[in-house]
Amino acid sequence: MPRTSLLIGALVIQVAVVTVMLVSAVMPLWTGSDVVIVARPVDPRDLMRGDYVALDYDIDHVRIDTIKTDLVPGDHVRYGDVLYVTLQPNDSSVTATGIYRAEPSSGFFLKGRCTDPETITENTGARASMIHMNYGINEYYTDPETAQRLDRTLQRSKGLPIHIMIDSHGNARIRQLGTDSN
């Protein structure tokens, strides 16, 4: 009998872990706010990952000399560091208005990870510190025909509107691409 209880306990733990992972992945879609951002074209070729469209956004590249921040000259932002980027909606997209190490208490913001190490400097203009971010919304997996159609649309246009859902902790998921009807 104890062996059966141990087996059932192990099974319950496995199911619980998978359930938590699934719920945390879809939580932004259930509870998030709808925000539109514009994607730029990127070469999406990768034989190992299947059919997808690679997406790049203006908010992926944050110049800290033009926005609010708690980063000071001399700070080191390392690869993988979690940062929060505050957003201001405008006519057709959003603009980054701040970048912080601590989670903001209100407003629209995205939680992301630094993709390129940077030491914060006092420079402005062309030599200003630029933080490169990844918010987990840079790839959109789809069937081959749709991926090719979206890639052509991105290459021809100045950008493609992407509807994302952002939860209260800054986690984002793609809800819809501008040309999708879902």
N, CA and C of each residue as an Amber inpcrd file, in Angstrom:
protein
   546
   0.7990000  -1.2070000   0.0000000   0.0000000   0.0000000   0.0000000
   0.8460000   1.2780000   0.0000000   1.9370000   1.3850000   0.7760000
   2.7500000   2.5970000   0.7460000   3.3360000   2.8620000  -0.6430000
   3.6430000   1.8100000  -1.3650000   4.2080000   1.9740000  -2.7030000
   3.1800000   2.6280000  -3.6430000   1.9280000   2.2430000  -3.5320000
   0.8590000   2.8260000  -4.3380000   0.6740000   4.2980000  -3.9830000
   0.7190000   4.6190000  -2.7060000   0.5870000   6.0090000  -2.2680000
   1.7340000   6.8530000  -2.8000000   2.9340000   6.3040000  -2.7920000
   4.1030000   7.0050000  -3.3150000   3.9510000   7.2670000  -4.8100000
   3.4720000   6.2870000  -5.5400000   3.2630000   6.4270000  -6.9750000
   2.1970000   7.4830000  -7.2690000   1.1040000   7.4550000  -6.5290000
   0.0430000   8.4470000  -6.7150000   0.5580000   9.8440000  -6.3690000
   1.3190000   9.9660000  -5.2940000   1.9000000  11.2560000  -4.9130000
   2.8210000  11.8060000  -5.9930000   3.6640000  10.9390000  -6.5640000
   4.5680000  11.3650000  -7.6310000   3.7830000  11.8260000  -8.8550000
   2.7210000  11.1170000  -9.1830000   1.8850000  11.4800000 -10.3230000
   1.2010000  12.8270000 -10.0910000   0.6880000  13.0410000  -8.8850000
   0.0250000  14.3100000  -8.5570000   1.0100000  15.4700000  -8.6710000
   2.2320000  15.2900000  -8.1940000   3.2480000  16.3450000  -8.2810000
   3.5590000  16.6650000  -9.7370000   3.7060000  15.6550000 -10.5770000
   4.0010000  15.8830000 -11.9920000   2.8710000  16.6430000 -12.6810000
   1.6490000  16.2390000 -12.4150000   0.4970000  16.9210000 -13.0110000
   0.4300000  18.3670000 -12.5170000   0.7030000  18.5910000 -11.2400000
   0.6670000  19.9440000 -10.6810000   1.7250000  20.8350000 -11.3290000
   2.9320000  20.3180000 -11.5210000   4.0060000  21.1060000 -12.1390000
   3.6300000  21.4900000 -13.5660000   3.1370000  20.5420000 -14.3390000
   2.7380000  20.8260000 -15.7240000   1.5860000  21.8310000 -15.7550000
   0.6360000  21.6990000 -14.8410000  -0.4960000  22.6200000 -14.7800000
  -0.0310000  24.0370000 -14.4630000   0.8670000  24.1930000 -13.5020000
   1.3980000  25.5150000 -13.1540000   2.1220000  26.1280000 -14.3490000
   2.9190000  25.3380000 -15.0590000   3.6330000  25.8430000 -16.2360000
   2.6520000  26.3090000 -17.3110000   1.6200000  25.5360000 -17.5610000
   0.6300000  25.8820000 -18.5770000  -0.1450000  27.1340000 -18.1890000
  -0.6140000  27.1940000 -16.9610000  -1.3970000  28.3450000 -16.5140000
  -0.5550000  29.6180000 -16.5500000   0.7060000  29.5570000 -16.1110000
   1.5460000  30.7600000 -16.1370000   1.8280000  31.2160000 -17.5630000
   1.8610000  30.2980000 -18.5180000   2.1010000  30.6710000 -19.9130000
   0.8990000  31.3660000 -20.5420000  -0.3090000  30.9710000 -20.1660000
  -1.5020000  31.5670000 -20.7810000  -2.1410000  32.6610000 -19.9280000
  -1.6480000  32.8820000 -18.7260000  -2.2230000  33.8940000 -17.8410000
  -2.2990000  35.2800000 -18.4950000  -1.2630000  35.7590000 -19.2110000
  -1.4070000  37.0680000 -19.8630000  -2.5730000  37.1160000 -20.8520000
  -2.8580000  36.0140000 -21.5200000  -3.9740000  35.9930000 -22.4670000
  -5.3150000  36.0690000 -21.7520000  -5.4110000  35.5200000 -20.5520000
  -6.6590000  35.5230000 -19.7940000  -6.8930000  36.8320000 -19.0540000
  -5.8290000  37.4010000 -18.4790000  -6.0050000  38.5430000 -17.5830000
  -5.3510000  39.8190000 -18.0730000  -4.6620000  39.7790000 -19.2040000
  -3.8690000  40.9180000 -19.6460000  -4.6620000  42.0170000 -20.3190000
  -3.9840000  43.1410000 -20.5330000  -4.5280000  44.2740000 -21.2660000
  -4.0240000  44.2010000 -22.7000000  -4.8900000  44.5580000 -23.6490000
  -4.5370000  44.5030000 -25.0650000  -3.7280000  45.7350000 -25.4420000
  -2.5600000  45.5230000 -26.0450000  -1.6840000  46.5950000 -26.4930000
  -1.2530000  46.2610000 -27.9110000  -1.1290000  47.2780000 -28.7660000
  -0.6700000  47.0670000 -30.1380000   0.7430000  47.6080000 -30.2560000
   1.6440000  46.7770000 -30.7830000   3.0040000  47.2110000 -31.0820000
   3.2690000  46.8990000 -32.5470000   4.2470000  47.5700000 -33.1500000
   4.5410000  47.3780000 -34.5640000   5.8380000  46.6050000 -34.7060000
   5.7890000  45.5360000 -35.5120000   6.9650000  44.6910000 -35.7460000
   7.6650000  45.1230000 -37.0230000   8.9890000  44.9510000 -37.0350000
   9.8040000  45.2140000 -38.2190000  10.2670000  43.8870000 -38.7880000
  10.6270000  43.8600000 -40.0770000  11.0600000  42.5980000 -40.6870000
  12.4000000  42.1070000 -40.1640000  12.4840000  40.7920000 -39.9790000
  13.7080000  40.0980000 -39.5830000  13.7390000  38.7950000 -40.3670000
  14.9120000  38.3360000 -40.7680000  15.0090000  37.0750000 -41.5050000
  14.6150000  35.9210000 -40.5910000  13.5400000  35.1810000 -40.9110000
  13.0360000  34.1470000 -40.0110000  13.4710000  32.7280000 -40.3530000
  14.5830000  32.5460000 -40.9880000  14.9630000  31.2000000 -41.4210000
  15.6550000  30.4310000 -40.3060000  15.0770000  29.2980000 -39.9210000
  15.6800000  28.4090000 -38.9330000  15.1060000  27.0160000 -39.1310000
  15.9040000  26.1280000 -39.6890000  15.4270000  24.7880000 -40.0070000
  15.1100000  23.9620000 -38.7690000  15.7570000  24.2340000 -37.6450000
  15.5930000  23.4150000 -36.4470000  14.3480000  23.7750000 -35.6300000
  13.7680000  24.9460000 -35.8460000  12.6860000  25.3980000 -34.9770000
  11.3130000  25.3500000 -35.6250000  11.2240000  24.9500000 -36.8580000
   9.9230000  24.8970000 -37.5070000   9.5750000  26.2080000 -38.1800000
   8.3190000  26.3360000 -38.5650000   7.8590000  27.5180000 -39.2880000
   7.4340000  28.5980000 -38.3040000   8.0590000  29.7450000 -38.4430000
   7.7080000  30.8650000 -37.5880000   8.0750000  32.1600000 -38.2770000
   7.5600000  33.2350000 -37.7440000   7.8930000  34.5640000 -38.2120000
   8.6970000  35.2260000 -37.1020000   9.8870000  35.7160000 -37.4360000
  10.7120000  36.4290000 -36.4580000  10.2710000  37.8910000 -36.4320000
  10.0960000  38.4320000 -35.2380000   9.5910000  39.7880000 -35.0730000
  10.5830000  40.6300000 -34.2840000  10.7170000  41.8790000 -34.6800000
  11.5880000  42.8190000 -33.9890000  10.7840000  44.0970000 -33.7890000
  10.9310000  44.7090000 -32.6290000  10.1450000  45.8860000 -32.2860000
  11.0760000  47.0320000 -31.9030000  10.5920000  48.2690000 -32.0640000
  11.3710000  49.4240000 -31.6100000  11.6660000  49.3260000 -30.1190000
  10.7260000  48.7970000 -29.3450000  10.9070000  48.7180000 -27.8960000
  11.9010000  47.6310000 -27.4850000  12.4050000  46.8530000 -28.4590000
  13.4680000  45.8830000 -28.1660000  14.8130000  46.5800000 -27.9650000
  14.9340000  47.8240000 -28.4550000  16.1900000  48.5740000 -28.4170000
  15.9230000  49.8950000 -27.6940000  16.2570000  49.9430000 -26.4220000
  15.8870000  51.0710000 -25.5710000  17.1050000  51.9550000 -25.3130000
  17.0350000  53.1970000 -25.8140000  18.0960000  54.1890000 -25.5410000
  17.7840000  54.8440000 -24.2050000  18.6820000  54.7030000 -23.2550000
  18.3370000  55.1880000 -21.9140000  18.5560000  56.6810000 -21.7160000
  19.1490000  57.3830000 -22.6950000  19.3310000  58.8260000 -22.5210000
  18.0640000  59.6100000 -22.8400000  17.0430000  58.9610000 -23.3790000
  15.8180000  59.6650000 -23.7570000  14.6140000  59.2690000 -22.9060000
  14.8100000  58.4140000 -21.9020000  13.6950000  57.9260000 -21.0870000
  14.0650000  57.9630000 -19.6080000  13.0790000  57.7290000 -18.7600000
  13.3180000  57.6480000 -17.3150000  13.9340000  56.2950000 -16.9850000
  14.7800000  56.2740000 -15.9560000  15.4170000  55.0140000 -15.5700000
  15.9690000  55.0960000 -14.1590000  16.1170000  53.9350000 -13.5310000
  16.8090000  53.8740000 -12.2460000  18.2460000  53.3850000 -12.4350000
  18.6600000  53.2020000 -13.6890000  20.0430000  52.8260000 -13.9840000
  20.9030000  54.0820000 -13.9550000  22.0810000  53.9750000 -13.3690000
  22.9760000  55.1250000 -13.2660000  24.2870000  54.8100000 -13.9700000
  25.0290000  55.8540000 -14.3840000  26.3170000  55.6000000 -15.0340000
  27.1960000  54.6940000 -14.1690000  27.7740000  53.7080000 -14.8050000
  28.6020000  52.7310000 -14.1080000  27.8890000  51.4240000 -13.8250000
  26.5390000  51.4370000 -13.8580000  25.7830000  50.1880000 -13.6800000
  26.1180000  49.2180000 -14.8020000  26.1540000  47.9550000 -14.4650000
  26.3730000  46.9080000 -15.4630000  25.0670000  46.1490000 -15.6470000
  24.5840000  46.1290000 -16.8690000  23.4130000  45.3270000 -17.2030000
  23.9490000  44.0980000 -17.9150000  23.7020000  42.9430000 -17.3290000
  24.2600000  41.6950000 -17.8560000  23.2400000  40.9400000 -18.6940000
  23.7540000  40.0510000 -19.5240000  22.9000000  39.1840000 -20.3280000
  21.9580000  38.4180000 -19.3990000  20.6780000  38.4590000 -19.6930000
  19.6900000  37.7360000 -18.8980000  19.1080000  38.5180000 -17.7410000
  19.6530000  39.6960000 -17.4280000  19.0810000  40.5090000 -16.3480000
  17.6330000  40.8700000 -16.6710000  16.7610000  40.7730000 -15.6730000
  15.3550000  41.1400000 -15.8420000  15.2190000  42.6450000 -15.6530000
  14.5940000  43.2990000 -16.6300000  14.3180000  44.7280000 -16.5750000
  12.8620000  44.9500000 -16.9740000  12.3120000  46.0580000 -16.5360000
  10.9270000  46.4050000 -16.8360000  10.9150000  47.6830000 -17.6650000
  10.2180000  47.6550000 -18.7930000  10.1350000  48.8010000 -19.6920000
   8.7080000  49.3410000 -19.6460000   8.5660000  50.6050000 -19.2080000
   7.2420000  51.2240000 -19.1700000   6.8800000  51.7060000 -20.5720000
   5.5860000  51.6690000 -20.8710000   5.1020000  51.9670000 -22.2190000
   4.0560000  53.0700000 -22.1970000   4.0660000  53.8710000 -23.2520000
   3.0410000  54.8930000 -23.4540000   2.3690000  54.6180000 -24.7910000
   1.0730000  54.2530000 -24.7800000   0.3760000  54.0350000 -26.0550000
   0.2940000  55.3380000 -26.8470000   0.4410000  55.2380000 -28.1770000
   0.2230000  56.3850000 -29.0530000  -0.7580000  55.9640000 -30.1390000
  -0.8190000  56.6680000 -31.2450000  -1.8420000  56.4130000 -32.2670000
  -1.8870000  54.9710000 -32.7460000  -0.7380000  54.4040000 -33.0960000
  -0.7580000  53.0790000 -33.7170000   0.1070000  52.0500000 -33.0050000
   0.8030000  52.4480000 -31.9560000   1.7100000  51.5120000 -31.2920000
   1.9720000  51.9960000 -29.8690000   3.1550000  51.6880000 -29.3560000
   3.5730000  52.1590000 -28.0380000   5.0010000  52.6860000 -28.1160000
   5.3640000  53.5020000 -27.1590000   6.7120000  54.0370000 -27.0480000
   7.2420000  53.6950000 -25.6670000   8.5110000  53.3200000 -25.5920000
   9.1510000  53.0710000 -24.2990000   9.3740000  54.4110000 -23.6060000
   8.9460000  54.5040000 -22.3410000   9.1100000  55.7490000 -21.5910000
  10.0290000  55.5970000 -20.3860000  10.3790000  54.3670000 -20.0320000
  11.2580000  54.1440000 -18.8950000  11.7640000  52.7210000 -18.8720000
  12.8890000  52.5130000 -18.1860000  13.4380000  51.1700000 -18.0090000
  13.9580000  51.0700000 -16.5800000  13.5280000  50.0180000 -15.8750000
  13.8020000  49.8990000 -14.4470000  14.1700000  48.4720000 -14.0620000
  14.9330000  48.3640000 -12.9780000  15.2390000  47.0410000 -12.4220000
  14.0670000  46.5100000 -11.5870000  13.3250000  47.4050000 -10.9640000
  12.1960000  47.0100000 -10.1100000  10.8930000  47.0790000 -10.9030000
   9.9720000  46.1820000 -10.5800000   8.6770000  46.1540000 -11.2570000
   7.8780000  47.4080000 -10.9160000   7.3880000  48.1430000 -11.9320000
   6.5630000  49.3270000 -11.6640000   5.2640000  48.9410000 -10.9530000
   4.7140000  49.8750000 -10.2070000   3.5000000  49.5710000  -9.4460000
   2.2300000  49.8110000 -10.2530000   2.3330000  50.5180000 -11.3820000
   1.1330000  50.7820000 -12.1790000   1.5090000  51.0760000 -13.6240000
   0.4960000  51.1950000 -14.4600000   0.6870000  51.5330000 -15.8650000
   1.0310000  50.3250000 -16.7180000   1.1860000  50.5780000 -18.0140000
   1.5910000  49.5280000 -18.9420000   3.0980000  49.3550000 -18.8810000
   3.5450000  48.1270000 -18.7120000   4.9730000  47.8520000 -18.7550000
   5.1900000  46.4110000 -19.1770000   6.3660000  46.1640000 -19.7470000
   6.7630000  44.8240000 -20.1640000   7.9350000  44.3510000 -19.3290000
   7.8970000  43.0900000 -18.9620000   9.0150000  42.4460000 -18.2800000
   9.8460000  41.7610000 -19.3620000  11.1370000  42.0460000 -19.3770000
  11.9980000  41.4430000 -20.3900000  13.3610000  41.1140000 -19.8380000
  14.1540000  40.5050000 -20.6860000  15.5250000  40.1560000 -20.3250000
  16.4880000  40.8520000 -21.2730000  17.5900000  41.3090000 -20.7150000
  18.6320000  41.9470000 -21.5120000  19.2880000  40.8910000 -22.4040000
  19.4720000  41.2100000 -23.6770000  20.0730000  40.2550000 -24.6090000
  21.4930000  40.6200000 -25.0040000  21.9740000  41.7560000 -24.5190000
  23.3170000  42.2030000 -24.8740000  23.8780000  42.9980000 -23.6920000
  24.9580000  42.5330000 -23.0640000  25.5050000  43.2340000 -21.8960000
  25.8370000  44.6910000 -22.2200000  25.6550000  45.5570000 -21.2450000
  25.8990000  46.9810000 -21.4470000  26.3300000  47.6040000 -20.1230000
  27.3100000  48.4880000 -20.1830000  27.6800000  49.3110000 -19.0380000
  27.1050000  50.6920000 -19.2900000  26.3250000  51.1860000 -18.3570000
  25.6400000  52.4630000 -18.5310000  26.6710000  53.5880000 -18.4810000
  26.5830000  54.4880000 -19.4710000  27.5050000  55.6230000 -19.5530000
  26.7170000  56.9250000 -19.4550000  27.4470000  58.0290000 -19.3460000
  26.8060000  59.3440000 -19.3090000  26.6440000  59.9210000 -20.7020000
  27.0960000  59.2070000 -21.7200000  27.0360000  59.7150000 -23.0870000
  25.6020000  59.9020000 -23.5520000  25.4280000  60.8390000 -24.4550000
  24.1380000  61.0360000 -25.1170000  24.3730000  60.9780000 -26.6150000
  23.3110000  61.0470000 -27.3690000  23.4320000  61.0140000 -28.8250000
  23.8090000  59.6350000 -29.3250000  24.6690000  59.5960000 -30.3380000
  25.0190000  58.3280000 -30.9910000  25.7380000  57.3720000 -30.0470000
  26.4040000  57.8860000 -29.0100000  27.1600000  57.0230000 -28.1090000
  26.3840000  56.6870000 -26.8300000  25.1060000  56.9830000 -26.8190000
  24.2870000  56.7140000 -25.6340000  24.1590000  55.2140000 -25.4050000
  23.9720000  54.8610000 -24.1440000  23.7760000  53.4510000 -23.7980000
  22.4650000  52.9510000 -24.3920000  22.5410000  51.7970000 -25.0180000
  21.3750000  51.1540000 -25.6290000  21.2050000  49.8000000 -24.9640000
  20.0150000  49.5450000 -24.4370000  19.7100000  48.2620000 -23.8200000
  18.8820000  47.4560000 -24.8190000  19.3350000  46.2680000 -25.1380000
  18.6270000  45.3810000 -26.0620000  17.8410000  44.3720000 -25.2310000
  16.5430000  44.2700000 -25.5180000  15.6360000  43.4830000 -24.6930000
  14.9390000  42.3910000 -25.4940000  14.5040000  41.3560000 -24.7780000
  13.6500000  40.3140000 -25.3410000  12.5180000  40.0930000 -24.3450000
  11.2850000  40.2240000 -24.8290000  10.1050000  40.1050000 -23.9770000
   9.3880000  38.7690000 -24.1520000   9.9670000  37.8700000 -24.9320000
   9.3410000  36.5740000 -25.1750000   8.2730000  36.6080000 -26.2540000
   8.2400000  37.6750000 -27.0430000   7.2370000  37.8110000 -28.1060000
   7.9070000  38.0700000 -29.4520000   9.1120000  37.5510000 -29.6270000
   9.8650000  37.8110000 -30.8530000   9.7210000  36.7250000 -31.9080000
   8.9790000  35.6840000 -31.6080000   8.7330000  34.6330000 -32.5890000
   7.2650000  34.2620000 -32.5460000   6.7060000  34.0690000 -33.7300000
   5.3080000  33.6790000 -33.8520000   5.2690000  32.4240000 -34.7060000
   4.9540000  31.2920000 -34.0840000   4.9330000  30.0060000 -34.7820000
   3.5960000  29.8200000 -35.4810000   3.6730000  29.3370000 -36.7250000
   2.4740000  29.1900000 -37.5320000   2.7170000  28.1630000 -38.6290000
   1.7180000  27.9350000 -39.4510000   1.8830000  26.9970000 -40.5570000
   2.7680000  27.6260000 -41.6410000   3.3660000  26.8180000 -42.5310000
   4.3190000  27.3340000 -43.5240000   3.7470000  28.4260000 -44.4330000
   2.5160000  28.2630000 -44.8960000   1.9410000  29.2530000 -45.8110000
   1.7450000  30.5990000 -45.1220000   1.2200000  30.5580000 -43.9040000
   1.0070000  31.7990000 -43.1610000   2.3370000  32.4640000 -42.8350000
   3.3510000  31.6840000 -42.4720000   4.6750000  32.2450000 -42.1730000
   5.2400000  32.9610000 -43.3930000   5.1180000  32.3640000 -44.5710000
   5.6210000  33.0030000 -45.7920000   4.8360000  34.2730000 -46.1100000
   3.5170000  34.2230000 -45.9560000   2.6790000  35.3950000 -46.2280000
   3.0280000  36.5400000 -45.2740000   3.1780000  36.2210000 -43.9930000
   3.5260000  37.2510000 -43.0080000   4.9120000  37.8140000 -43.2580000
   5.8440000  36.9480000 -43.6420000   7.1980000  37.4020000 -43.9460000
   7.1770000  38.3720000 -45.1260000   6.4160000  38.0530000 -46.1780000
   6.3090000  38.9550000 -47.3390000   5.6810000  40.2810000 -46.9270000
   4.6470000  40.2210000 -46.0950000   3.9940000  41.4430000 -45.6230000
   4.9750000  42.3060000 -44.8390000   5.7460000  41.6920000 -43.9650000
   6.7370000  42.4410000 -43.1790000   7.8050000  43.0560000 -44.0670000
   8.2530000  42.3410000 -45.0920000   9.3040000  42.8450000 -45.9730000
   8.8000000  44.0200000 -46.8190000   7.5170000  43.9980000 -47.2210000
   6.9550000  45.0520000 -48.0730000   6.5550000  46.2940000 -47.2900000
   6.1710000  46.1170000 -46.0520000   5.6170000  47.2360000 -45.2890000
   6.6410000  47.8110000 -44.3220000   6.2660000  48.9070000 -43.7170000
   7.1210000  49.5210000 -42.7000000   6.9400000  48.8570000 -41.3510000
   5.9720000  47.9900000 -41.2360000   5.7230000  47.3010000 -39.9790000
   4.3760000  46.6130000 -40.0000000   4.2120000  45.7040000 -39.0940000
   2.9850000  44.9240000 -38.9830000   2.4520000  45.0890000 -37.5670000
   1.1840000  45.5220000 -37.4150000   0.6550000  45.6580000 -36.0560000
   0.5070000  44.2910000 -35.3860000   1.0030000  44.1890000 -34.1700000
   0.9380000  42.9620000 -33.3880000   0.1320000  43.2670000 -32.1290000
  -0.9380000  42.5200000 -31.9100000  -1.7450000  42.6850000 -30.6980000
  -1.1800000  41.7470000 -29.6390000  -0.7360000  42.3290000 -28.5340000
  -0.2120000  41.5210000 -27.4320000  -1.0830000  41.7440000 -26.2040000
  -1.0570000  40.7820000 -25.3170000  -1.7410000  40.8960000 -24.0340000
  -0.6610000  40.9530000 -22.9600000  -0.7570000  41.9480000 -22.0880000
   0.2240000  42.1370000 -21.0210000  -0.4930000  41.9860000 -19.6850000
   0.0020000  41.0700000 -18.8310000  -0.6320000  40.9030000 -17.5210000
  -0.0830000  41.9300000 -16.5350000  -0.5580000  41.8890000 -15.3120000
  -0.2010000  42.9010000 -14.3110000   1.2510000  42.8170000 -13.8510000
   1.9720000  41.7710000 -14.2480000   3.3880000  41.6410000 -13.8930000
   4.3120000  41.8970000 -15.0780000   3.7570000  42.3370000 -16.2090000
   4.5640000  42.6730000 -17.3760000   4.8350000  41.5200000 -18.3220000
   4.2680000  40.3460000 -18.0490000   4.4430000  39.2060000 -18.9570000
   3.5480000  39.4030000 -20.1700000   4.0640000  39.1060000 -21.3600000
   3.3070000  39.3550000 -22.5900000   3.1920000  38.0940000 -23.4300000
   2.1040000  38.0120000 -24.1750000   1.8830000  36.9500000 -25.1530000
   1.2470000  37.5810000 -26.3850000   1.5960000  37.0660000 -27.5430000
   0.9820000  37.5380000 -28.7790000  -0.4390000  36.9910000 -28.8440000
  -1.3960000  37.8860000 -29.0370000  -2.7870000  37.4850000 -29.1890000
  -3.1520000  37.3770000 -30.6600000  -2.6490000  38.3300000 -31.4650000
  -3.0320000  38.3600000 -32.8700000  -2.0290000  39.1820000 -33.6570000
  -1.7210000  38.7190000 -34.8620000  -0.9460000  39.5150000 -35.7970000
  -1.9170000  40.3430000 -36.6090000  -1.4690000  41.4990000 -37.0580000
  -2.3460000  42.4360000 -37.7510000  -3.1110000  41.8570000 -38.9110000
  -2.5860000  40.8250000 -39.5670000  -3.2680000  40.2590000 -40.7280000
  -4.0750000  39.0290000 -40.3900000  -3.9680000  38.5400000 -39.1530000
  -4.7440000  37.3610000 -38.7500000  -6.1980000  37.7470000 -38.5490000
  -7.0600000  36.7790000 -38.7150000  -8.4760000  37.0210000 -38.4590000
  -8.9350000  36.3520000 -37.1780000  -8.0240000  35.7000000 -36.4370000
  -8.3780000  34.9960000 -35.1940000  -8.6350000  35.9640000 -34.0720000
